[in-house]
Amino acid sequence: MSIEMIPDSTAPLDDAAAARRKAFVDAARELFFANGYAGTTMSSIASKVGGSKTTLWTYFPSKEDLFAAVVDDIVAQYGDALAIDLPLDEPVRDVLRAFGNVLMTKLTATPLLSLYRLVIGEAERFPHLSETFYSRGPRRGKARAAVWVAEKMARGEIRMGDPMRAVNQFAGLCQSGLYQFAVLGLREGRDLSRLHEDIDAAVDTFYRAWCPIGSEAT
């Protein structure tokens, strides 16, 4: 559970309890990535930390709750794109380029790649994991970007349309190159210096499709 989702009535953990909770989250992340969601038990997580399953349950009543905490922890460390400034008074291309560079730099970080592979691998058997992952990361980031796009549309800097569709298309363009190789663990996905080329191409293609009617797309 992320900090923003904890009810106000929930008492903050003391240092020892917070450290214990983090140890469980860290152990769960390692075992989920190594063995998959189905192949990881609450007992194995408790054993790795050196505590009892009963103690683990006091922090996380279910494995799904623990998986959500793992997602939140990774998003907190690598989800910079969820909080990057999207200034309304700067040119569309400049903002999209900055957003795309932060987004793809984080998406190609090993923990996020591992999390994405885990979710994809378990999606058919545990569809709720996909929803947990998407809600805590991509959906939040895209919703925020869509607000910016909608305002740019209202200002006439992006042609009118569905803001979320525009955001989804831009994200897809950003992920259409090196990222595909990185997800598969292929050699072509290791040269992250190519990300800037992918982002520049994504911005150019997006703007050609979404530039205001009558404006210059080049």
Sequence and secondary structure as in RCSB ss.txt:
>XXXX:A:sequence
MSIEMIPDSTAPLDDAAAARRKAFVDAARELFFANGYAGTTMSSIASKVGGSKTTLWTYFPSKEDLFAAVVDDIV
AQYGDALAIDLPLDEPVRDVLRAFGNVLMTKLTATPLLSLYRLVIGEAERFPHLSETFYSRGPRRGKARAAVWVA
EKMARGEIRMGDPMRAVNQFAGLCQSGLYQFAVLGLREGRDLSRLHEDIDAAVDTFYRAWCPIGSEAT
>XXXX:A:secstr
  GGGS TTS    HHHHHHHHHHHHHHHHHHHHHTTTT  HHHHHHHHTS HHHHHHH SSHHHHHHHHHHHHH
HHH GGGT    TTS HHHHHHHHHHHHHHHHTSHHHHHHHHHHHHHTTT HHHHHHHHHHTHHHHHHHHHHHHH
HHHHTTSS SS HHHHHHHHHHHHTSSHHHHHHTT GGGS GGGHHHHHHHHHHHHHHHHS TTS   
